[in-house]
Amino acid sequence: MTLLHNMSVPPRTAARLGGRPVASGVTVYSLPFALIITELVPGGPFGPKLGHLIRNDPSELAGKVIATFPTPADLFRRIGRPLPPALHQDFLLGWRPAEGHLREDCPRPEPAPEGWQRPHLCRDPRRCAGVLARCYGTVLLARREPDFSWARLLGPAVAFDEPLFPAA
């Protein structure tokens, strides 16, 4: 076997690793946040403390939700049926938001996709419940039977850079 190599081609001298969001924006889903921000759960923390709790200690927020709504059924009687995500794939990989993913100082990706926006937290409890009920860790399984337990719904926030709901 003869192996030929074209010596006239310049060598690759640098490799650049980069990543960017797939969609034009990132949405973070946290049911405790959505319930506190819409004032369905009274007396919640606001501002930087709320962002810190969403990232690092969702159990304090979960306690406030359970004190207001003892069971998930009580919650859904109040807010209505959860909205399932409009996902055409079998699964979608997400991640846990880190420091900087919930504030205005979120780094702009380079190159930024056209129409890119800073990450935002979903404020609709029905959408948050629909997404989180189908998540296993940070993986959204579209065909998964939804799990509407408090353990699943009140867990840590999950971020996705794919639009899971049609634009309103």
C-alpha positions as CSV (number, residue, x, y, z in Angstrom):
1,M,0.0,0.0,0.0
2,T,1.3,3.4,-1.0
3,L,0.6,6.4,1.3
4,L,1.1,9.9,-0.2
5,H,1.3,13.1,1.7
6,N,0.9,16.5,0.2
7,M,3.8,18.5,1.6
8,S,2.8,21.7,-0.1
9,V,-0.1,22.2,2.3
10,P,0.8,24.4,5.3
11,P,0.5,22.6,8.6
12,R,-2.3,23.5,11.0
13,T,-0.6,25.6,13.6
14,A,-3.4,26.4,15.9
15,A,-6.6,24.8,17.2
16,R,-9.4,26.8,18.7
17,L,-12.0,25.3,20.9
18,G,-15.2,27.3,21.2
19,G,-18.8,26.8,21.8
20,R,-21.9,28.8,21.4
21,P,-25.6,28.4,22.1
22,V,-27.6,26.4,19.5
23,A,-30.5,28.8,19.7
24,S,-30.7,32.6,20.0
25,G,-31.0,32.4,23.8
26,V,-30.9,30.3,26.9
27,T,-33.9,29.7,29.2
28,V,-33.4,28.5,32.8
29,Y,-36.3,26.5,34.3
30,S,-36.9,26.5,38.0
31,L,-40.4,25.9,39.4
32,P,-39.7,27.5,42.8
33,F,-38.5,30.7,41.1
34,A,-41.6,30.8,38.8
35,L,-43.9,30.4,41.8
36,I,-42.1,33.0,43.9
37,I,-41.7,35.6,41.1
38,T,-45.5,35.3,40.2
39,E,-46.2,35.6,44.0
40,L,-48.1,32.2,44.1
41,V,-45.7,31.4,47.0
42,P,-45.6,34.4,49.4
43,G,-42.7,35.9,51.2
44,G,-40.0,34.5,48.9
45,P,-36.5,36.0,48.6
46,F,-35.9,38.4,45.7
47,G,-32.8,39.8,43.9
48,P,-29.4,38.2,44.3
49,K,-30.4,36.0,47.2
50,L,-33.0,34.3,45.0
51,G,-30.5,33.7,42.2
52,H,-28.0,32.3,44.7
53,L,-30.6,29.9,46.1
54,I,-31.7,28.7,42.7
55,R,-28.1,27.8,41.8
56,N,-26.8,26.5,45.1
57,D,-29.6,25.6,47.6
58,P,-33.0,24.9,46.1
59,S,-34.1,23.1,49.3
60,E,-34.9,26.4,51.1
61,L,-37.2,27.4,48.2
62,A,-38.7,24.0,48.1
63,G,-39.7,24.3,51.7
64,K,-41.6,27.5,51.0
65,V,-43.4,25.8,48.0
66,I,-44.4,22.8,50.1
67,A,-45.6,25.0,52.9
68,T,-48.0,26.7,50.4
69,F,-48.9,23.7,48.3
70,P,-48.7,20.4,50.4
71,T,-48.9,18.2,47.2
72,P,-48.3,18.7,43.5
73,A,-52.0,18.1,42.9
74,D,-52.7,21.2,45.1
75,L,-50.3,23.2,43.0
76,F,-51.9,22.1,39.7
77,R,-55.4,22.8,41.0
78,R,-54.2,26.4,41.4
79,I,-52.1,27.0,38.2
80,G,-53.7,24.5,35.8
81,R,-52.2,21.6,33.8
82,P,-48.5,21.7,33.1
83,L,-47.5,22.5,29.5
84,P,-45.3,19.8,27.9
85,P,-42.4,21.1,25.9
86,A,-42.7,21.1,22.1
87,L,-39.6,19.0,21.5
88,H,-39.2,17.2,18.2
89,Q,-36.1,15.2,19.3
90,D,-36.1,12.3,21.7
91,F,-33.8,14.1,24.2
92,L,-32.1,17.4,24.8
93,L,-29.0,18.0,26.9
94,G,-29.1,20.9,29.4
95,W,-26.9,22.0,32.2
96,R,-27.1,23.5,35.7
97,P,-26.8,27.2,35.6
98,A,-23.6,28.5,37.2
99,E,-22.5,31.9,38.5
100,G,-23.1,34.5,35.8
101,H,-25.8,32.5,34.0
102,L,-28.7,34.3,35.8
103,R,-27.4,37.9,35.9
104,E,-26.8,40.6,33.4
105,D,-23.1,39.9,33.4
106,C,-23.6,36.6,31.5
107,P,-20.7,36.5,28.9
108,R,-21.7,37.1,25.3
109,P,-20.6,34.1,23.2
110,E,-18.2,34.8,20.3
111,P,-19.2,34.6,17.6
112,A,-22.7,35.5,18.9
113,P,-25.6,34.0,16.9
114,E,-27.9,36.5,15.2
115,G,-30.5,37.7,17.7
116,W,-28.7,36.3,20.7
117,Q,-30.1,37.4,24.1
118,R,-28.9,36.9,27.6
119,P,-30.3,33.9,29.5
120,H,-33.6,34.4,31.2
121,L,-35.5,32.5,33.9
122,C,-38.9,31.1,32.8
123,R,-41.6,32.9,34.8
124,D,-44.4,30.5,33.8
125,P,-45.0,27.8,36.5
126,R,-46.9,25.6,34.0
127,R,-44.0,25.6,31.5
128,C,-41.5,25.0,34.3
129,A,-43.5,22.0,35.6
130,G,-43.9,20.6,32.1
131,V,-40.1,20.7,31.4
132,L,-38.9,19.6,34.8
133,A,-41.3,16.6,35.0
134,R,-39.5,15.2,31.9
135,C,-36.0,15.8,33.0
136,Y,-33.6,13.2,34.4
137,G,-30.8,15.2,35.8
138,T,-30.0,17.7,33.1
139,V,-31.4,15.6,30.2
140,L,-34.8,16.3,28.9
141,L,-36.4,13.1,27.7
142,A,-39.3,14.0,25.4
143,R,-40.9,10.5,25.5
144,R,-40.5,10.1,29.2
145,E,-43.7,9.8,31.1
146,P,-43.8,12.9,33.3
147,D,-42.9,12.6,36.9
148,F,-44.9,15.2,38.9
149,S,-43.3,14.4,42.3
150,W,-41.9,17.2,44.4
151,A,-38.5,15.6,44.2
152,R,-38.5,16.1,40.4
153,L,-40.3,19.5,40.3
154,L,-38.5,21.3,43.1
155,G,-35.0,20.1,42.2
156,P,-32.1,22.3,40.9
157,A,-32.7,24.6,38.0
158,V,-31.9,23.4,34.5
159,A,-30.9,25.5,31.5
160,F,-31.5,24.8,27.8
161,D,-30.4,26.7,24.7
162,E,-33.1,25.3,22.6
163,P,-36.6,26.9,22.3
164,L,-38.9,24.4,24.0
165,F,-42.1,26.4,23.4
166,P,-43.4,28.2,20.4
167,A,-42.8,31.9,20.4
168,A,-45.9,33.7,21.8
